[in-house]
Amino acid sequence: MKTLLVGNFGAKNIGDELILASAIDRYPEVIVSTADGEYSQCFLEKEFQAVKPFPTGIKSVIRFVFNRNKTLWSYRKNIDHIVLPGGGLFAIRNKAWWIWGLTILGLRKMFPTARIELQSQGIDRPKNWFQSFFLREVLKNVHSISVRDQASADVLRSFNTEAPVVGDAVEMWLENHIVHEKESTKTILNARAPWTEKWPKADLFIAMEEGDRQFAPEGMTAIHPSTMKEALAIFASTKKAIGQRLHFLILAHACGAEVKTLGKPYAEKVEAWCKEKGI
């Protein structure tokens, strides 16, 4: 029997792939639900069994129904443990609540006896009845949940659920996987949206998702690290980091760099982390 790891894997988001790396270290016998198994394995430079995510859209449902041999249907007798190992899955947009709410409820139906755990989750306060509905249903159908910050714990408490605050999955994993170079001198930038004000002086723009490249300052080199080793090496040689995405800030902070946000935090998860770190 194996553990199914579920998250926003395969979307070429460095933070999400590092969440996957932290989980694979803890669960040796795994099947990974990833949108792009080849990318996830290349980024982590590890081989593992991969399967497409639970379907949540019309096209994926059609593939799921008519091509069951290559979907989660093939593993119904091989999985007894399902783990969502971290991230801010329930946040910002209704689409995210739909995808992850439907995924968890669908997995509960498909694997009725499997233990489902949500770990190091970031949970935004629901902004409408739709989000509140999915949160209530998800909490009914999981065996345990832990959160990465006190703000998320407070949200769950308002839904009569106590959850331990265990920190961010990547931040905890980095404690044993990062090295800070004493002679680091680089200043790096990151943005997830257009920046119309004056850019801070920097040497390099780091795209935490491929799409971030379009937001880089004109004339500045923009890099989307292709492997985990490359990503860790860049942050290890960084003296100062100014950016927006949460795991950009977490990586830089873990490496001992001076960290600042580019403008106000764009999401509750970033605001909560910055408050905790005094940034």
C-alpha positions in Angstrom: 0.0 0.0 0.0 1.2 3.5 -0.8 0.7 7.1 0.2 -0.9 9.4 -2.4 0.6 12.9 -2.3 -1.8 15.6 -3.5 -1.1 19.3 -4.2 -0.5 21.9 -6.9 2.3 19.8 -8.3 3.5 19.9 -12.0 2.4 23.6 -12.5 6.0 24.8 -12.6 5.7 26.6 -9.3 8.9 26.3 -7.4 7.3 26.6 -4.0 4.8 23.8 -4.7 7.6 21.5 -6.0 9.6 22.1 -2.8 6.5 21.1 -0.8 6.5 17.9 -2.8 10.2 17.4 -2.1 9.6 17.7 1.7 6.8 15.1 1.5 8.8 12.6 -0.5 11.5 12.7 2.1 8.9 11.7 4.7 7.0 9.1 2.7 9.2 6.7 0.8 6.4 4.7 -0.9 4.4 7.3 -2.8 2.3 8.0 -5.8 2.3 11.6 -6.7 -0.7 13.4 -8.1 0.8 15.9 -10.5 -0.3 17.8 -13.6 3.1 17.1 -15.2 4.9 14.1 -13.9 7.9 14.6 -16.1 8.4 18.2 -14.9 8.1 17.3 -11.2 10.6 14.5 -11.6 13.0 16.6 -13.6 12.8 19.5 -11.1 13.4 17.2 -8.1 15.8 15.0 -10.0 14.0 12.0 -8.6 12.0 9.2 -10.1 8.6 8.3 -8.6 5.2 7.0 -9.7 3.0 9.8 -11.0 -0.7 10.0 -11.8 -2.9 12.8 -13.2 -4.9 14.8 -10.5 -8.5 14.1 -9.7 -10.6 15.7 -12.4 -12.3 19.0 -11.6 -13.0 20.4 -15.1 -14.9 19.2 -18.2 -11.8 18.0 -20.2 -10.2 16.2 -17.3 -13.5 14.5 -16.4 -13.8 13.2 -20.0 -10.3 11.8 -19.9 -11.0 10.4 -16.5 -14.1 8.5 -17.7 -12.8 7.2 -21.0 -9.2 6.5 -20.1 -9.3 5.0 -16.7 -6.2 2.9 -17.0 -4.1 6.1 -16.8 -6.0 7.7 -13.9 -6.4 7.3 -10.2 -8.9 4.5 -10.9 -5.9 2.2 -11.5 -4.7 2.7 -7.9 -7.9 2.1 -5.9 -6.5 -1.0 -4.4 -3.0 0.4 -3.8 -3.6 3.5 -1.8 -4.5 3.6 1.9 -3.1 7.0 2.9 -3.7 10.4 1.2 -1.7 13.4 2.2 -2.0 17.1 1.1 1.4 18.1 2.5 1.2 21.9 2.4 0.5 25.1 0.6 -2.2 27.7 0.4 -4.8 25.6 -1.5 -7.9 27.2 0.1 -7.2 30.8 -0.7 -8.0 33.9 -2.8 -10.3 32.7 -5.6 -13.4 30.7 -5.8 -11.7 28.5 -8.4 -9.1 27.3 -5.9 -11.8 26.4 -3.4 -13.7 24.5 -6.1 -10.6 22.6 -7.3 -9.3 21.5 -3.9 -12.7 21.0 -2.3 -13.9 18.8 -5.1 -10.6 17.0 -5.1 -10.8 16.0 -1.5 -14.5 15.1 -1.6 -13.9 13.1 -4.8 -10.9 11.2 -3.2 -13.0 10.4 -0.2 -15.6 8.7 -2.4 -12.9 6.9 -4.5 -10.9 5.8 -1.5 -13.5 5.4 1.3 -11.2 3.7 3.8 -8.1 5.7 3.2 -6.8 8.1 5.8 -6.8 11.7 4.5 -4.5 14.2 6.1 -4.1 17.9 5.4 -0.7 19.2 6.6 0.8 22.7 7.0 -2.1 24.2 5.3 -2.8 27.9 4.8 -6.5 28.6 5.1 -7.9 32.0 4.1 -11.0 33.2 5.8 -13.9 32.3 3.5 -15.3 35.3 1.7 -18.7 33.9 0.7 -21.1 31.0 1.2 -19.5 29.0 -1.6 -16.1 29.0 0.1 -17.7 28.3 3.6 -19.6 25.3 2.2 -16.5 23.7 0.8 -14.5 24.3 4.0 -17.2 22.7 6.1 -17.5 19.7 3.8 -13.7 19.2 3.6 -13.4 19.3 7.4 -16.0 16.6 7.7 -14.1 14.3 5.3 -10.5 14.4 6.5 -9.0 12.6 9.5 -6.6 15.4 10.5 -5.5 18.9 9.6 -2.6 21.1 10.7 -1.9 24.6 9.6 1.2 26.7 8.9 0.2 29.9 10.7 -2.0 31.2 13.6 -4.2 33.1 11.1 -5.2 29.8 9.5 -5.8 28.2 13.0 -8.1 31.1 13.9 -10.1 30.5 10.7 -10.6 26.8 11.5 -11.5 27.6 15.1 -14.4 29.7 13.8 -15.5 26.5 12.1 -15.3 24.6 15.4 -12.1 22.8 14.4 -8.8 22.9 16.4 -5.7 22.6 14.3 -2.1 22.6 15.5 0.2 25.3 14.1 3.2 23.5 12.7 4.8 26.0 10.3 5.3 26.1 6.5 6.3 22.7 5.0 9.1 24.2 2.9 10.4 26.4 5.7 10.7 23.3 8.0 12.3 21.2 5.3 14.8 23.9 4.4 16.3 23.7 7.9 18.2 20.6 6.8 18.7 21.4 3.1 20.0 24.9 2.8 23.5 26.4 3.0 24.1 30.1 3.3 27.2 31.3 1.5 29.2 33.8 3.7 30.3 35.8 0.7 26.8 36.2 -0.8 26.4 39.6 -2.5 23.5 39.3 -4.9 20.2 41.2 -4.6 17.3 39.4 -6.2 13.7 40.4 -7.2 10.4 38.6 -7.6 7.0 39.8 -8.7 3.7 38.0 -9.5 2.0 41.0 -11.1 2.9 44.2 -13.0 4.9 46.7 -10.9 4.3 50.3 -11.9 6.5 52.0 -9.4 10.3 52.4 -9.4 12.1 49.1 -9.2 14.7 48.6 -6.4 18.2 48.0 -7.6 18.9 44.3 -8.1 21.1 41.8 -10.0 18.6 39.1 -10.9 14.9 38.5 -11.3 13.6 35.1 -10.0 10.5 33.7 -11.6 8.9 31.4 -9.0 6.4 30.5 -11.7 7.3 30.6 -15.4 4.6 33.3 -15.9 6.5 35.6 -13.5 9.1 36.3 -16.2 6.7 38.8 -17.9 6.8 41.0 -14.8 10.6 41.4 -14.7 12.2 44.9 -15.1 13.2 45.7 -18.6 16.8 44.7 -19.3 17.2 42.5 -16.2 18.0 38.8 -16.5 15.0 36.7 -15.4 15.5 33.1 -14.3 13.0 30.3 -13.7 15.2 27.6 -12.0 14.9 24.3 -13.8 15.9 22.1 -10.9 15.7 22.2 -7.1 19.5 22.3 -6.8 19.7 25.4 -9.1 17.0 27.1 -7.0 18.7 26.4 -3.7 22.1 27.5 -5.0 20.7 30.9 -6.2 19.1 31.6 -2.8 22.2 30.4 -0.9 24.2 33.1 -2.7 21.7 35.9 -2.0 22.4 38.8 0.3 19.1 40.7 -0.2 15.7 39.6 -1.6 12.7 41.8 -2.4 9.6 40.1 -3.7 6.0 39.1 -3.6 5.5 35.4 -3.6 5.5 33.6 -0.3 8.1 30.9 -1.0 10.4 33.4 -2.6 10.5 35.2 0.8 10.7 32.0 2.7 13.6 30.7 0.7 15.5 33.9 1.1 14.8 34.2 4.8 16.0 30.6 5.3 19.3 31.4 3.6 19.9 34.3 6.0 19.3 37.0 3.4 17.8 40.4 4.2 14.1 40.1 3.1 11.6 42.8 2.1 8.3 42.7 0.3 7.7 44.4 -3.0 4.7 46.5 -2.0 2.0 45.3 0.4 1.4 41.6 0.8 -0.9 40.4 -1.9 -2.5 37.6 0.1 -3.4 36.7 3.7 -0.7 33.9 3.7 2.1 36.5 2.9 0.7 39.0 5.4 0.6 36.3 8.2 4.1 35.1 7.5 5.6 38.6 7.4 3.9 39.5 10.7 5.3 36.4 12.3 8.9 37.2 11.0 8.6 40.9 11.7 9.1 41.8 8.0 
